[in-house]
Amino acid sequence: MKVQGYARVTIVGFVLLLAAMPVWAGGPPKPHSGKAEAQQLIDQAWELSHTDSTAEIYKQCVSWMEQADQMDPNNDAILTDLARYRWNYGDNLPKQTQEEQTKIEGIYAQGLAAAEKSMAVKETVAGHYWYAVNKAASLEFSSIFAQAAGFPNILKHSDYVSEHEPDYYYGASGRLWSEILVRVPKIVVKMVGYNVQDVVDDINDSIQKEPRYLDNYVYKARFIYTYFENKDEALALLDHALKQDPAVLPEEVSANRVAQQDARELWKKITGKDYPAK
């Protein structure tokens, strides 16, 4: 299978893309509430979540958003952010032991419930996306048969995102599926007949549309290295992301810094050395 090379993106093309900004829908919008107390909690969670990406941060954000939900029930935006924070909280916890995995699965189940409730109030792209994310995450430690059985449901919700707002969260669907294919055994992908090239195309499109959002490079590098065992292209992607100023995308400075932390960790995992040594 031929993978589109990162090297084909020229410096001139990159500059032209930057000159054409903005072309992207941006990150998830901050929820709004007619209840002042609820809005204060939303604002606190929003500000804290933009400082770093740790389990402790997201645990606090979950707590605040649960309180906001109690003050302003049936607010679909609060519920989708609650689903988002719950996934982030679970994904940043240790996953080595059965006890740890069981705890995380419970958090993802709560994320699913929040997403389902949000869609019962109002069907939105965010509701479908965070349902798909929590559903996929909840199957990470399941059998290959359970994972294969879950593909159609996840695909149904991610397809809704692709059909209604393909640019959601800087091309989040591409990141979702690249990470799914990183975390499940290849036999699952073969069992369901999933087209892997779609993931390559989606994440390439995301990078081309918004080259300043560095997480897409890291997700693609992890996917390219894990699934295709393409070390050189993965390192080229990481090198590019690590050479950028996080402030190149002002509204996502913190996210870009976290992406660069992840890039350094992945670089060391691939090379056995700290960046920039190979």
Number of C-alpha atoms within 10 A of each C-alpha: 6 7 12 13 9 16 10 8 13 10 10 9 12 16 11 11 17 17 9 10 11 11 11 14 15 16 15 14 12 13 16 16 18 10 11 13 13 23 20 15 20 25 16 15 23 18 12 15 19 14 14 17 18 16 18 13 19 25 18 17 27 23 16 21 27 20 16 24 22 12 18 18 15 16 20 26 24 26 28 30 28 29 33 27 26 29 28 25 24 26 19 16 15 12 15 8 9 10 10 13 18 14 15 23 22 14 22 28 19 17 31 27 18 27 32 21 19 26 21 13 16 14 14 19 22 26 28 23 27 26 30 27 27 28 22 23 22 24 21 17 16 12 13 18 11 13 22 19 15 17 19 12 14 20 16 13 20 24 18 16 23 19 10 11 15 20 22 20 19 25 27 23 26 26 23 21 25 26 20 20 18 17 17 19 15 12 12 19 18 12 13 14 10 14 10 15 12 13 21 20 13 20 24 21 17 24 21 15 21 24 22 25 26 29 24 27 29 28 25 25 26 27 24 22 19 18 16 13 12 15 16 13 19 25 24 15 22 28 19 13 25 23 9 14 15 22 14 15 16 11 14 18 20 18 21 26 22 19 24 24 14 18 27 21 15 21 25 16 11 18 14 12 13 14 17 13 9 11
